[in-house]
Structure formats: C-alpha cells, structure tokens
Amino acid sequence: MTATVFLDVPIAGDEYRLDCEEVRIIGNVAWAVREDERDTVVSMSNVTGVKGDTVEQRVEEIDSPGGLFTELLTELS
C-alpha cells in the first residue's frame, strides 16, 4: 500500500508530490515515510492533499521535554 502527499510549494527543487509507504499526520505536520527510505516532515500549511488506500486514527501519548501529552494521530498507507 502507498500514500501520496501533494505540496503547494515544492521541496528539494521541484518535488510537488511525495510518494510514501505511509504518512502520519500529527498536529500541524505530515511525517512522510518515503519509499526511498528517507523520512520527510512537512508543515500542513504546505500540504494541499493526502491520498492513501487505508486511513487509521488513534490517540497516542507522545513524550516531550515538558512531559507527556496526547495527540490525535492519523496514518495513511
């Protein structure tokens, strides 16, 4: 299964589209686990769309220097 992130402003020169194994949307960022084994984190303000075959949502506890907090995590693959 694959997911695709579409960008408003390209990264790395002319990349308007990121083909991924999966995409995790956490807060205001999209974390793209790319097919070439590079992870790319993109601000949601630069994302125009995300497409995937499956979508899962869950609330996850995230460790941070200020303590533990919960965040809605959306995964597309």
Secondary structure as GFF3:
##gff-version 3
##sequence-region A 1 77
A	DSSP	beta_strand	3	11	.	.	.	ID=ss1
A	DSSP	beta_strand	15	26	.	.	.	ID=ss2
A	DSSP	beta_strand	29	34	.	.	.	ID=ss3
A	DSSP	beta_strand	39	43	.	.	.	ID=ss4
A	DSSP	three_ten_helix	44	46	.	.	.	ID=ss5
A	DSSP	beta_strand	47	52	.	.	.	ID=ss6
A	DSSP	beta_strand	55	64	.	.	.	ID=ss7
A	DSSP	beta_strand	67	76	.	.	.	ID=ss8
###
